[in-house]
Amino acid sequence: MAGARDRKRAERQKRKRRSTERPPASVEAPADAGEALAESNGDAPSETFQERMSRRYEERNEEARGKLEPLEEGERPAAVTAGAIASALLAIVFTVSAVLAIAGVDAGGRDIKPLPIIVFGIVLWAMTVGMWRARYWAVLGFQTVLLLVMLASAFGLVVVTSVLQAVGTTLLLAGSGTLFYFMIRAMARIQMPDPPGAD
């Protein structure tokens, strides 16, 4: 009887050792299922999350670019026309201010140097002509000006002292932001100039 009990005990210990040495099927199944799911989705197992997201963003960008219509000869987007008009108005303001500063008109006791005003006025006139001719660099430059206006308006809302100032600053922020948004799509339709030496 003792020998039979010893044999049974030894067989149970062997079965326990085999069960602990064998990898459980439930652990291997999720990995196989994940690889099968990745293969069914067309994603290689080696593709990382960043690479997958980058590929999807590039596909969306390509689709968006495919929907854009190229500009016809002499065509100018409406947002670029509005930007050219706004740039011309700003250029006129800076030109008049430069003339008044050169003439020595009193500015409330402040010493205003005309050179920065003249330089900024020339830049605005150049952007006006460039946008009227639908040039990429001019649109990009005016968007930089709009961005500065939006930042200044946002900071201005923090320090307003009257309702009239708050309304005016809000309208300026909304107008510049709206024009900035519509000019992004217009920029996508304008071809960038070829680099020097390109065929």
TAQUIWO-V519972 format. One record per residue. D_CENTER is the distance of its C-alpha to the mean C-alpha in whole Angstrom. Layout:
d_center-><D_CENTER,D_CENTER>
//
This chain:
d_center-><84,82,81,79,77,76,75,73,71,71,69,67,66,65,63,61,60,59,57,55,55,53,49,49,48,45,43,43,42,39,38,39,38,34,35,36,33,31,33,33,29,29,27,29,30,29,25,23,21,18,19,20,16,15,17,16,13,14,16,14,12,16,17,14,15,19,19,18,21,21,23,26,28,28,26,23,21,22,18,19,23,22,20,23,25,23,23,27,28,26,28,31,31,30,33,36,35,35,39,40,39,41,44,44,44,44,40,42,43,40,40,37,36,36,34,31,31,32,29,27,28,29,25,24,27,26,22,24,26,23,21,25,25,22,21,17,18,19,16,13,16,16,13,13,17,15,13,16,18,16,16,20,20,19,21,24,24,25,28,30,33,34,33,33,30,28,28,27,24,23,23,22,19,19,19,17,14,15,16,12,11,14,13,10,12,15,13,13,16,17,18,18,21,23,24,27,30,28,30>
//
